[in-house]
Amino acid sequence: MEEQRQKARAARKETNYMGADASVYDDIDLAVTSEFVGYDKTTSESTVTVLTTETEIVDTITEGTVGTIIVPETPFYATMGGQIGDTGIISTPNGEFEVKDTIKLKGGKIGHVGEMKSGMIKVGDKVTLKVDAVRRARICKNHSATHLLQKALREVLGTHVEQKGSYQDADRTRFDFSHFSAMTDEEIAKVEKMVNDKIAEGLAVTTAIMSIDEAKKSGAMALFGEKYGEEVRVVKMGDFSTELCGGTHVSNTSEISAFKILSESGVAAGTRRIEAITGAAVFDI
């Protein structure tokens, strides 16, 4: 038994820190939590509560160290619900840490994963957290366009259309949905035009926190595979789209600028996939 325990401990030390289940995070105090405060801002101040290298929890990280920073409040969105995590910079007067990924960890923690580019950062340091705002804006365009896309698909193809998965990064959006056959060129053109029409209309994008029952009564579409608590966040785009969503969005659909479907294909029995681009990327083709 002791031999097995030693082998297990050794294996844990070699675990890839990038994974949400990586052992380097397992020994963090359960009382440590993080709150996302970045819906309406990309910069904020906070205090370092936990630092890790790839293999252990530490008090200080110095130049060249790859690791993770955890703070109580962060404007960095962690990969979740199909939306990729933010990147950016965490800094003090004595050091700068480049955030290459933001991940959700057990117990309500948000991990800023990256590399110490200069100087040092210590536990207890006051830090400035600055999200790459240009990249975030591009992700928001793609995410908001996905909400418009889902509603447009239901309008054109029918209410049997349900989300089966999605992914949004700074370059494009990918949306998987239930449908029994390949879309025709005419259907694709109709969906694309409907989304672009709603972008041109400049619909206000509003959010509200409400009970799950209130959300259902409002007609909000629930996202595939998501687990919802007693309270949920509802994102509305004018009177066109209403969905439960925890992600970040544009404040008005006009910010998306343009929408272009690149491809429509089958990924499984009864499941189709659309890949699309928005904004300046449409004009760069």
N, C-alpha and C positions, 0 to 999 in steps of 0.2 A: 504493500500500500504506500509506504513512504517513497519507494522508488518511482511509483506512478505519479505521486504528488510532485516530486522533483522534476520529472519529465514534463509534467503539465506546466509547472512554473517556467521552465526553460522555454517551452513552446510559446507561452504567453509573451515572453520578452521579445520574441521574434515577430510578433503580430504586426501587420502593416498598420501604422498609426492613422492612415487616411480613412480606414473603415470606421463606421459609427460604433461598431462593437469591439474595436481594438482595445486591448487590455490596458494600454497606458492610461485610458480614461476610467478604468474600473475602480480605481482607488480614490477618486476625487470625492470629497465630502458630499454626502447626499443632500446637504442643506444648500449647496451652491446651485443657484439657478440663474437664468438669463431672461431678459425681456426684450423683445424686438420693438424698437421705437422709431423705425425708419419708414413708416408709411408716407409721411409728409416731409421728410428731411433725409439728407444723405451724410450729415456730419453731426457728431455729438461728442460729449465728454463723459468719461466714466473712470472707474478705478479697477486695476487688474486684481482679480481674485485668485486666479489659477494660471500657472505657466507649466507647459510640458515640453520636453524634447520628444523625439520619436519613441523613446523607451521609458522615460520616467518623469514624475512630477518634480519640478525644480523651483527654486526661489528667484533665479535670474537666468535670462537668456542673453547671449552676446552675439556679436557679428558672426555670420556664417551658420548659426544654429537654425536647423529646421525644427519647427515645433508648432504649438497651439497656444493661443491666448484666449482666456475666458474672462468676461466682464459682466457686471450685473445688468447693464443696459447697452444695447447696441443698435446702430442703424443698418447693420449688415443683415441682409435676408439670407437665411440658411436654406439650402436646397430642400424643397418640399413641394408636394402637390404638382410635380412636373416642372416647376420653375427652378432654374439653376441658381446656385448661391452667388452672392456678391463677391467682388474682389475690391482691393483698395489698399489703404495705408493706415496703420496704427502707429502713432508717434508720441514721443515726449521730447523735451528739450535735449535729452541725452541719447536718443536713439530712434530708429525707424524700422518698422516691421512691415514687410509686404505681405498682404493677405492674398493668397492664391486661390483659396476656396473657403466657403463658410458652410459648416455642417451642423446638423441637428444631433445632439447627443442625448443619451438617456437622462431622465430626471429633469427635463426642461432646460438643459444647458445648450448654449450655442458656442461652437468652437470655431475660432478664426485660425485657419491652418495656413502656414506660410513659412517665410524665412526672414531672419533678422538681417537687414541689409547694412545697418551701421549702428555703432554704439551698443547700448544695452537697455533692457527693460527689466524691472524688478516687480515682484508681487507687492501691491500697495501703491504702485506708481499711478499718478493721474495721467490719463492718456487721452489723446484726441483721435477719434475714429472717423475716417473719411472714406466713404464709398466712392468707387469709380463711377461718377454720376453719368458720364456719357454712355458707358456700358449699361448701367441700370436703366437709362431711358430707352435704350434699344430693346432691352428685355421686356420692359413695360409695354412697349408698342406691340411686340409679338404676343404677349400674354393677353392684352386687351382685345387684340384682333381675333384671338382664339375664341373668346366669348361671343363675339359677333359671328364668327364662323359657325359655331355650334347652333346658334339660333337660325342662321341662314340655311343650314343643312336641314333642320327640322321643318322650315318653311317650304323648301324646295322638294325634299325627298319624303317627308312625313314625320309624324311624331314618334315613330318607332326608333328614330335615331337617338342613340345615347352614347355618351362618352365612354370609351373603353381604355383610355390612356392618353396622356399628352406630355409634351416636353417643349419648353421654351428656353432658348438661350439668346445671346445677343445677335446671332446671325439669322435664325429662322424659328418657325414654330412647326411642330409635328402634332397632328391630331388623329387619334384612332377612334373610330365610331362604328356602331352596329348598322349594317346595311347588307342586303342580300345579293347585290350585284354591282358590277363596275358602274361608275357614274358615266353618263354620256357626255360628250363635249358640250352639248346644250345645257345640261344640268350644272356642269362645272362653271360655265360662263354665267349662268343665272346666279349661282352662289357667290362667285367673285364680284359680280356687279352689285348684288345686294349688300355685301360687306362694304364695298367702296362707296355706295350710296349713303350708308350709315356713318361712314367716316366723314363724308362731305357735309352731312347734316350737322355735324358738330354736337353730338349728343353729350350731355353732362354725365360724367361718371361719378356716382355717389356710393358711399358705403354706410352701412348701419349694422350695429350689433343687436341681435334679437334672439329670442328663444327659438329652438328648432321647430316648435309648433307654429310660431308666428311666421317663420321663414317658409315653411311648407304652405301656409295659407296665402303667402304673398306670391306663390307660384315659382319660387326659386328652384332652379335646377341643381340637384346635388351632383358632385363630382364622383366619378367611378373610383371605388376602392378607398374612399376617404372615411375616416372615423370622426364623428362629430360629437362634441360635448353638449351640455345643456344650452350654452350660448354659442351662436355662430355669427360669422361675418357675411353679410349679404352685399354683393356688388351689383348695382343697377347701371345700365347704360340707356338713358332716356326711358322710354316705355318699351324698348325693343328687347333687351336682354336682362334677366335677373338670375343670378347664380350664387350659390354658396362658394366662397373663395377666400383663402387667407393670404393670397399673393399680392404683389404690388402692381399698380395699373397707372395708365395715363389719367389725367383729370378731365379730359375731354377727348372724344374720339377723333377730333380733327388733328390731334397731335400724331396720330398714326400715319397720316399723310396719304398712304397708298397701300394696297394689298394685292398680292399676286400669288396665285396657286401655281406651284412648280410641278407637282405630280399628284396623282391619285392612283392608289394601288391596293391590292389585297394582301393582308398580312396573316390572316387566319380565316377559317370558315366563318362567314357572317361578319367579318371585321374588315373594314377598309381603312386606309391611311391617307391623309392629305398632308403634304409638306408645302409650306408657303413662306413668303418673305413680306416685310413691310418697310415703310419709310424709304430712306435713301437707297436701300438695297434694291428696291424695285427698279430704280432708274439706272442702276449700275450694271444691269444685265446686258 
